[in-house]
Amino acid sequence: MKQYAFALVFGITAPMISSSTLASNTILCPDISQARQIVDCPAEEEVKRMFKSTCGFERDPKAAKPEKCDSYAEFKRRKYNALWESSDGEFMGYVTCALPPAEVKMIKPSSVAVSQKNGLYKIACNYAEGIKFTLRTRSVCKVPGVKNSMVVMRADCGSDGSACKVECD
């Protein structure tokens, strides 16, 4: 009986281990037209309350390069966002609530970047309007055709966004 149990366990786990170690998969930046908003946009009163509790007051409303608390307008630009996720739930990102969802869904990816810190790889897909969807993985990832700089690998996606892909082992 022990032999059958061992054979069954080995027969199931061996193909899974070998396929995951030998396989390389290509990860494409998500198609935002299929993404969904998973958290509602904050109300104006909530953004004002966050500003008051975080900053207290406007520090430098006329700053050339404003920080988050320099003005309420800058704070709102940075914090008036909602959490979105890709259709498969793998990528997530904060998207400005200043754009209607129909407009957001028409945006194409513009660039992709891969960074690594402490064995965790971050794939960042960048879109117009400052939108960024990210995926974190323990798999070793790289941007095809880009020399590994050991810090960040970046590539532009072209006009159709089809070049926005990453290879992970």
C-alpha positions as CSV (number, residue, x, y, z in Angstrom):
1,M,0.0,0.0,0.0
2,K,2.9,2.4,0.8
3,Q,4.3,1.8,-2.7
4,Y,1.1,2.8,-4.3
5,A,0.8,6.0,-2.2
6,F,4.4,6.9,-3.0
7,A,3.9,6.3,-6.7
8,L,0.7,8.4,-6.7
9,V,2.3,11.3,-4.9
10,F,5.4,11.1,-7.1
11,G,3.4,10.8,-10.2
12,I,1.4,13.9,-9.4
13,T,4.1,16.2,-8.1
14,A,7.0,15.4,-10.5
15,P,5.3,16.8,-13.6
16,M,4.2,19.9,-11.7
17,I,7.7,20.5,-10.5
18,S,9.4,19.9,-13.8
19,S,6.9,22.0,-15.8
20,S,7.2,25.0,-13.5
21,T,11.0,24.9,-13.5
22,L,11.5,24.5,-17.2
23,A,8.7,26.7,-18.5
24,S,9.1,30.3,-19.3
25,N,6.0,32.4,-19.7
26,T,5.3,35.6,-21.4
27,I,3.3,38.2,-19.4
28,L,1.5,40.9,-21.4
29,C,0.4,44.2,-20.0
30,P,-3.3,44.1,-19.3
31,D,-5.9,45.4,-21.8
32,I,-7.5,48.2,-19.7
33,S,-10.7,47.9,-21.8
34,Q,-11.2,44.6,-19.9
35,A,-10.1,46.0,-16.4
36,R,-12.6,46.8,-13.7
37,Q,-12.8,49.3,-10.9
38,I,-13.0,47.4,-7.6
39,V,-13.1,50.4,-5.2
40,D,-15.4,53.4,-5.5
41,C,-14.0,56.9,-6.0
42,P,-13.9,58.9,-2.7
43,A,-16.4,61.6,-2.3
44,E,-15.3,65.3,-2.2
45,E,-15.9,65.5,1.5
46,E,-13.7,62.4,2.1
47,V,-10.9,63.9,0.1
48,K,-11.2,67.2,2.1
49,R,-11.1,65.2,5.3
50,M,-8.1,63.3,4.2
51,F,-6.3,66.5,3.3
52,K,-7.1,68.1,6.7
53,S,-6.0,65.0,8.6
54,T,-2.8,64.4,6.5
55,C,-1.7,68.0,5.8
56,G,-3.7,70.3,8.0
57,F,-3.3,73.3,5.7
58,E,-1.9,74.3,2.3
59,R,1.8,74.8,2.7
60,D,2.9,76.5,-0.6
61,P,-0.1,76.8,-3.0
62,K,2.1,78.5,-5.7
63,A,5.0,76.0,-5.6
64,A,6.6,75.4,-9.0
65,K,7.0,71.6,-8.3
66,P,4.3,71.0,-5.7
67,E,4.5,68.4,-3.0
68,K,1.4,66.5,-1.8
69,C,0.6,69.0,0.9
70,D,1.5,72.2,-0.9
71,S,-2.1,72.7,-2.1
72,Y,-5.4,71.0,-1.9
73,A,-5.5,70.8,-5.7
74,E,-2.2,68.8,-5.7
75,F,-3.4,66.6,-2.8
76,K,-6.6,65.9,-4.7
77,R,-4.7,65.1,-7.9
78,R,-2.7,62.5,-6.1
79,K,-5.4,61.1,-3.8
80,Y,-8.6,61.2,-5.9
81,N,-8.1,57.7,-7.2
82,A,-9.8,54.3,-7.2
83,L,-8.3,50.9,-7.2
84,W,-8.7,48.9,-10.5
85,E,-7.6,45.4,-11.4
86,S,-7.0,43.6,-14.7
87,S,-9.6,41.1,-15.9
88,D,-7.5,38.2,-14.6
89,G,-7.0,39.9,-11.2
90,E,-3.2,39.7,-11.5
91,F,-2.4,43.4,-12.1
92,M,-3.6,46.2,-9.9
93,G,-3.3,50.0,-10.0
94,Y,-4.8,53.3,-8.8
95,V,-6.6,55.2,-11.6
96,T,-7.6,58.8,-11.3
97,C,-11.3,59.5,-10.7
98,A,-11.0,62.7,-12.8
99,L,-11.4,60.5,-16.0
100,P,-14.6,58.7,-16.7
101,P,-14.3,54.9,-16.8
102,A,-15.2,54.8,-20.5
103,E,-12.2,57.1,-21.2
104,V,-9.9,55.0,-19.1
105,K,-10.9,51.9,-20.9
106,M,-9.7,53.3,-24.2
107,I,-6.1,53.9,-23.1
108,K,-3.3,51.7,-24.5
109,P,-0.1,50.8,-22.7
110,S,2.9,53.0,-23.5
111,S,5.8,51.4,-21.7
112,V,6.7,48.5,-19.4
113,A,9.4,48.2,-16.7
114,V,10.7,45.4,-14.5
115,S,12.5,46.1,-11.3
116,Q,13.8,43.7,-8.6
117,K,14.2,44.1,-4.9
118,N,15.0,41.3,-2.4
119,G,14.0,38.6,-4.8
120,L,10.6,40.1,-5.6
121,Y,10.1,41.3,-9.2
122,K,7.7,44.1,-10.0
123,I,6.3,44.4,-13.5
124,A,4.9,48.0,-14.1
125,C,2.8,48.6,-17.1
126,N,2.5,52.4,-17.8
127,Y,-0.4,54.0,-19.6
128,A,-1.3,57.6,-20.5
129,E,-2.6,60.0,-17.9
130,G,-0.1,58.6,-15.3
131,I,-2.0,55.3,-15.0
132,K,0.2,52.3,-13.9
133,F,-0.8,48.7,-13.4
134,T,1.6,46.5,-11.4
135,L,2.2,42.8,-10.8
136,R,4.6,41.4,-8.2
137,T,6.1,38.0,-8.5
138,R,8.9,35.8,-7.2
139,S,9.6,34.6,-10.7
140,V,12.7,36.0,-12.4
141,C,11.5,38.4,-15.1
142,K,13.0,40.5,-17.8
143,V,12.0,42.7,-20.7
144,P,12.8,40.9,-24.0
145,G,15.5,42.6,-26.0
146,V,16.6,44.8,-23.1
147,K,20.0,44.4,-21.5
148,N,19.7,43.6,-17.8
149,S,20.9,46.6,-15.8
150,M,20.4,44.9,-12.4
151,V,18.2,47.9,-11.4
152,V,15.3,48.6,-13.8
153,M,14.6,47.3,-17.3
154,R,12.3,49.5,-19.5
155,A,10.9,49.4,-23.0
156,D,8.5,51.5,-25.0
157,C,5.5,49.6,-26.3
158,G,4.9,51.2,-29.7
159,S,1.7,52.6,-31.0
160,D,-0.4,49.4,-30.6
161,G,1.0,48.3,-27.2
162,S,1.7,44.8,-28.4
163,A,5.4,45.1,-27.4
164,C,4.5,45.6,-23.8
165,K,5.5,42.1,-22.6
166,V,7.8,40.5,-20.0
167,E,9.3,37.1,-19.9
168,C,9.4,35.3,-16.5
169,D,11.0,32.0,-15.6
